[in-house]
Amino acid sequence: MKRVIRKVWARSPRSLRIAAGKTWRVRGWFEPILLGEKKVNARLASTNLFFLLGSGRCGTLFLSSLLAKDPAATVRHEPRGHPDMESRPRSRREPAFADYYIQHYRKYVIYRDIVDTGKKAYGEVSSPLRCLGGALHRAFPHAHMMILARDGRDTVRSALNRQMGRGFQASHDPVRPLPGDAFHGRWSSMSHFEKVCWWWMDAYRTLLRDLPEKPIIQFNRTLKDYDYLKANVLDPVGLHITEETWTAHKARKSGNSAEEYRVPHWRDWTDAEKAFFDEVCGSTMERLGFPRGQWS
């Protein structure tokens, strides 16, 4: 029944889902009373928790659906997308507000899911939570926290293909440069391409700042090398996915992958576009373990 409800809800008007997402504050007033904070904290502390956080278009749907094949684990892909995104603007400005969101709402949602499924492990592979990595780590110090990254050139191209930037002035306000950012005063004059490059850089600048000692998982390598996936994700988290299951899962087309690309490959970007990407994203690429300045 819950699966049916989720499917119906996913197909409901986006405006309705956004409005519902803004009600998290009201739920947060009652959850501690209804559930009991001590009981919730004890259950969460005894559960194997993990979070893989990254930008949009970095493989979160593929990886979450793969990890969910472990029958002992509940693995969600952006289960509270709209509340998480609704909390993001202020969380980016105020770390204390990010802590408030996790402690007064998000941990109770996780607790309910754990109790409902009765699994030993609970994890999320998520893009909307990327601004809340530090707050999650402070709330759940025992949780496995990982940064999921895809080559920035591939991510920017995929984002451009999905038109992720059309509504920066409205629905994507949370990812606009904050005061003090070098691009804050330039935003209104920046091209779509430049905004998406900045968006990718900011996502990982935030994650690397908030989770400086946490492992970086390169999505492309999880597709190519089962031993890499096992050593860097499965074993540390305590999940069991066979190589045969991994191979079969790769053969299925992800529900979030592009049907076709309408934008050129990054090898065919203009010299100006390549130079801008290197200027804005180059140092972040290096910190994530990807090559800088290589275009062939």
N, C-alpha and C positions, 0 to 999 in steps of 0.2 A: 504493500500500500504506500509506504513512504517513497519507494522508487517511482511509483506512478505520480504521486504528488509533486516530486522533484521535477519530473518531465513536464507536467502541466505548468508548473511555476516557471520553468525555463522558457516556455513558449508564451508566457503572458507578456503584455506590453511593457517595454523597457521603463517607461515613465512610472508604471505601477511598482516595478521592482526597486527603482531608485527611491521612490517615496517610502516604501516599506523598509528599505535599508536605513533610513534616517530615524527609525523608531528604536534603534538599539539602545538609546539612552533610557527610554521608558522601561524596556526589559531589564536593563541593568539595575534599576532601582529595586526590582522585586526578586531577582534571581538569588541574591545572598539570603534573603528571608525564606524563600521557598525551598532552597536546596541546602543551605547551611554551608558557610564558607569553610569551616574546619573540615567537614566531610569532603568537600570538593577538593581542597588542597591536598588532603591525605591520599585520595584516589589518584589525582594527577601525579603526585610524587612517586607513587608506586607503579605507574604505567610507563612503558617504554615509549617515549615521545621523540619525534624527529620532524624537522622542518627543512625543506630545500627551497630556498628563496632566490628569485632571479627577476630579470626584466620580462616584459611581455615578449612573445615570439621566441622564447629560448628553449622550448621543448618540454614545458611543464606538463602539458596534457599527456604526451606520449609517456613520459617517465612515471607520472602518477598512475596511469592505467596499467603500466607494467608492474610497478611495486604492489599494486592492489591485488595482484595474482597470488600473493602469499596469503593463504587462508587464515593465518593467525594474526593478520594485520588489517586495520582499517586505514586506508590511504585516500585522502580527498584532494581533489583539484579545485582550488579556489572555492571552498564550500560557502563562504560568506562574502562573495565578491562585492556586492553593493555596500553593505555596512563597512567592510574594510576600506573600500574606495571613498566612502563618505567621511571616514575618519582621517583620511590621508592628508588633506590640506593642513589641518592644524597640527597633526602629528609631525609633519615635516618641519614646522616652525617651532614646536614645543615638545621636546622628549618627554616631559612630565605628562602631557596629554596622551601620548602613546601608551605610557604606563597605565594611565587611568582607563583607557579603552580596553586593554588586555585584562586588567584586574577586575573591572566592573561589568564586562560583557563577554569578551572573547573566551576567557577560560571556562565560563559556564557553558557556552556552546560546545566547546571541546569535551567537557565533562559529560554532558548529555549524550553526545555521540558515542563516547567510550562505554557508558552504561548501557545504551541501547544495543550496541553491537557485541559487547562482552569480549572483545578481542584483547590480546595481550599487548599489542602495539598500536599506536595511533600516530599518523603522520600526515603532513600537508605539503604539497608541492605547489607553490603559489607565486604569482607575480604581485597581486595587490598588497601582500604583506611585506613587500620589500622595504617599506619605510618604517616597519615595526619590528625589524630584526632585533634591535637592541632591547626593546621592551619585552619581546618574547624570551630572550636569553635571561633577562633579569627575573622574569616571572617563573621560568622553568630552567633553572641552572643545570639540571641534570639532562636536559633534552639534547639530542644530537642536532646541531645547527650546521647547515652547509649552504654554500653559495653555488647556485647552478648557473653556468655561463655558457653562452654560445658565441662563436666568433662574431665580433661586433659588426663586421662587414656583412655577414649573412643575416644578422638580426635586423640591421637597418634596412637592408634590401627587403626582407620579409615584411617589416613594418610598413615600409612605403607601399608595398604591394597590397597590403590590407587597408591602406589609407589611414593608418594610425597617426593622426595629426590633423585631420580635417577640422576637428572641433576643438583645437587647443584653446581657443578663446572662450569656450563654454564648458563642455563636458570634461576637458582635460586640464582645467585650471590647476589641479593638484601638481602637475608636472612642469609648471612654468618656473623659470628661475626666480629664486627669492632675492630680496634686497641683499646686496653684498656679492652676489654672483657676478662674474665678469660679463655674463650675457643678459643680465637683468634689463639694462637699458637698451639692448639691441633687439630684444625679442620681437617687437612689432614689425621690424624691418627684415627679419630673418626669413629665408626661404623654407618651404616645407622640408626639403632635404636637410637643411641645417638644423631645424628644430628636432627632427628625429635623431640626428647624430647626437645632439645635446641630451636628448631624452635617454638614449642608451648610456651615455657617459654618466649622467646623473644617477641612474639606477644603481650602477656598480660603484660609483664613488660613495654613495650612501651605504651600501652593503659592506664595502671594504672598511669604511669608517666605523660602522656600528658592530661589525663582527670581524675584527682585525686578525684574530688568530684561528678563525674557522677555515676548514678545508674548502678549496675551490674545485667543483666538479665540472669538467668540460663536457658539455652535452654531446658534442661530435664524437668524443672518444667512447661514451657509453653506447653509441650506436655501432661502433666498429670493433670494440674489444670487450668481450665478456669478462675476461680476467680483470680488466680495469674497473668495470662496473662492480664486480664482486669484491675486489679489494678496497675500493674507495666508497662504496655506498652500501652494498648488501651486508657485508661482514661487520662493519662498524655499527650499523643500525640493528643488526640481528635478524635480517630478513632472509628468506630462502626462496630463490627463483632459479630454476635450473637453466642450463645453457640452451636446452631444447625449447623451453618456454620463451626465453629471450629471442631465439632465432625465429620462432613462429610469430611472436609479437611484432618483430620488425617487418615481417612480410605483409602485415596489415597496414593499410593506409590510415594515418592518424586523422581523427575527425576534425582537427584544427589545422591541418596542413593545406597549403595552397593548391587549388585545382590547376592553376596555371600562373605563370609569372608575366605580368604586364610591364615590368620595369627591367632595365638591363642588369646583367650580372655586374658585380662590383669591379671586375676586371675592365669593364667597358664604361665605367664612370668617367666623367671629364677630368682633366688635370686639376681644375679648380675644386671639384668635389673630393677628389682624392686628397688634395692638400688640406682641405677643411677637415676631413675626417681625421687625418693624421694629427692635425693641430689640436683638435678637441678630444679625440678618443685615443690617441696613440699611447699615452702613458698608462691609461686604464687597460688597454689591450695588453701591454707588457706585464702589468701587475696580475692579470688573469692568466698569464702564460701563453698568450697568442702573439704571433709575429707582428712587428710594427714596420710599416712602410714597405711591405711586400705586396706587389700588385700583379704578379704573374703566376 
